[in-house]
Structures are given as C-alpha cells and as structure tokens.
Amino acid sequence: MNKLVGSDDKIHDLSGLLDTMSEAAADKEKIRVKDIMEALGTRSLGPLLTLVGIVIVMPVVGDIPGVPIMMGSLVLLVSIQLLIGREHPWLPKWLLNRAVSHDKFCKMLKMSRKPARFMDRITNERMQKFIDGGGQYLIAFACIAVACLTPFMELVPFSANVAGLALFAFGLALISRDGLLAVIALMIVSLLIGLLLYKFL
C-alpha cells in the first residue's frame, strides 16, 4: 500500500494524537508549527490534517482572523509536496515559527479529550478503498482545494469551521483507516463549496 499521504504508524486514533501533542507541548512556553511538524512526522498527512481541523473548528481559535488562512497554507504546502514525492516537505520560516501560547494549546487539547474518546469508539477499519491508493490522492487533492478556499472563508461566517470539520474528518479517516469517514468528509467539502458559491455568485 502506498503510504505517501497516510498516517503515522505510531498514531492509530484521536486519543493517541492528543497524547503526542501533549508530549510535544511539555515544558514549552509557546508551541511553534515546527514543534508540531516534528512531533507528527514530516510524511504523515493524517495526524497533521486532524490537528489542523481541530484548531480551525474550535470557536476559541478558528474564529480568530488569519488562523484559517495560516492553517490552510500549512495544509496546502505539505499536501502538494507529499503528492510530488518530496521526502521532507519544505515550509517557510515565517510559518514554522508561528506559535500559540502553552495555555491556549493545552486548553484546546483538554477540550478535545472527551470528543476524542467518543470518536475513537465509533471509528473502525472499513471501506478502505477510499483511503488506500487512489483514495489517498483524492483526499490530498480535496484538502488542497479546501486550503485554496480559506481566504474566502474570512468573509463567510462559520465556513472556516465547516472546512475545519472536513480536514479533521479526512485526517481521522487516514489515522483510523475509516473509509466511511473519508466519504463523509468529501460530502462536507461539497457542502462547503456549495456554501461559498451561493455566497459569492
């Protein structure tokens, strides 16, 4: 199986991802994008998408102007470079050095714990043709599309939260190998595109 855009072998569910993030944040006053990338692994799109989705969908973080665009830029750059086969995706220093305070980061993780336990109970390995081979590339292209739309989301209330939900679902689908969740994420992306078209056309 091609794992070009797959998940990290060490992370199999949402609780495991949060544990990894908690370890990465230990003893740091601010958590940089660079710290997150190092913790997740440079070739693991699944955990990265899941975390970006959590950040965007959280009202206390995702509604801050500029956050959706920053997260979208991260997803766009990593997705494209993984698709073309780059071993270690390059990111500009300004993005790698963007940071959030320890308190805000840990608050986000704490708020995510209970939903994570619920999601871990309902995700299963199923419909894997949607996350293997060509399915992985379809997910990557869908994520690129969402990332490209983030500037417009600054003008449409709650659209960024919908985008975050889609990215979260794609990431969790890759981590847990749940093809049904990937299909649901594709439906959310379709809803998002429809919402933006309705707003601007």
N, C-alpha and C positions, 0 to 999 in steps of 0.2 A: 504494500500500500504506500502511495506517495504521501509523506507527512510534511510536505512543503509548507502548508499553512495549518497544520494540525496543532494539537495541544501538547503541553509539556508532559512527558511520561511521569513526572513526579506529582502532577496535579490531576486528579480524577473527578473532583466535584467542587462545588462552590465553597464549601467549608474549608477544603484544602487550600483553595486560592486565598481566602481570607487569612488563614494561618500563615501562609507565605508572606503576605503583605504585612501582617503584624510583626513578623520577624524582621522584615526589611526596615520597618519604621523604628525599631528598638534603638534607644539612645541617640536619636536624631532630632534636632530641634525643628528642622524642615525636611520634608521628603521631596526630592527632586525627581523629575521624569527619568533621569539617568538611573537613580536608585531603583525605580520601578522596573525599567528595562532589564537591569542586571538581575533582579530577583525573578523575573518571569522567564528569562531566556530569550535571546535575540531572534530565534526562529520559531517562536511559539505565538501564533496569532490568536489562538483560542483564549488563553488567560488574559492577553492584552485587551482583546475586544470586550471580554467580560468586565474587566476593571473599568475601562473607558465608559462602558454602558452604565455601570453603577454611578460613576462620577456625574455623567450627564443627566441621568434620570432623577438623581437626588435633588429635591427642590432647594435645599440649602446651598448647593454647589452649582448645579446645572443651570440655574436661572441667573447666575452672575454673568453679566455681559462679557463676551470674549471667551468664556470657558468652552462652549460648544465648538467654536472655531479652532481653538488650540487643540482640543481632543480630536477633532476631525482631521486636522493637519497631521497629527501623530498617526492616526489610522491610515490616512492616505499614503504617507511616505513609506510606512512599514509594509503595507499591503502590496504596493507597486513593486518594491524591491524584492520582496519574497517571491512574487509571481515571476520575476525575471531571473530568479535563481541566485540572487546575491546572498552570500554566506552570512554576512554580518551587516544588516541594514544600517545605512548612514543617516544620522539625524543632525541638524544644525545645532550649534552650541546654545543658541538662544532658547531652543525648545528643550534640550537636555537639561538646562539649568533652571527651567521654570519649576517653581516649588510651591508647596502648600504647607501650612503650619502643622506641626505634630498633632496639636489638639484637634484641628479640623479633620485631619486624616483619620485619626483614631476614632473620632465621633462618627465618621462615615462608616468605618469598619464595624463599630458597635451597633449602629442602626441596621446593618446588613446581616447580622448574625442570625436573627430569628427567621427572616425571609429565606436565608441560605439553607437553614435546616429543612424548611418546607420544600424548597426547590429540589434539594437532594433526595427527598422522599418520592417525588413524582417523576424525576427524570430516570430514563432507562436506556439501555443499548437497544435501539430499534431503528428500522428504516435506514440502515447505514449507507445505502446507495446515495443518499442525499448529503453525506459528509465524507465519502471516500472518493478518490479520483477526481472526476469532473465535478462532483458536488462541492468539493473543497474550493475549486476555482470559481464556481458560481457564487459561493459565499464571499470569496475575496472580491470579486467584481461588484457584488451588491454592496459590500462595505465601502468600496471606493466611490460608488455612486452616492451613498449616504454622506460620506465625507465631503464630497464636492458640493453638496447641497447645504452644508452647515452655515455658510454666510447668509443665505436667505432665511434661515431659521431664526436669526436675530430679530426678524421683522414679524414673525408669526408666533403668537403666544402658544406655548405648550408643544410646538412642533419639535423643539430640541429634545424634550422629554420622550416623545414618540421615537425619535431617532436613537436616543439612548437605550430605549427598551429593545429596539431591533438589534443594536450592536450587542447588548447584553445577551439576548437570546441566541444570536449567532455564536458568540463566544462560548456560552454554556453548552450549546449543541456540540461544538468541537471537543470541549473538555469531557463531557459525559457520553459522547458518541450517540447522541439522540437525534436521529434524522427528523423525527416529527417536530421537534423544537426548531430545527432549521427551516422546515416548511412554514411554520407559524411565523418565524422571523421574516421570511420572504413576503408573507401576506402583510405584515406590519410595514415593510418597506413600500409595498404597493399602496397601502393606505396613506403613508407619508407623502409619496409622490403625488397622489390624488389631492391631498390637502393643500400642498404647495401650488399645484396647477390651478386649483379652484381660487386660491388667494391672489395669484399674480396674472391669471389670464381672464 
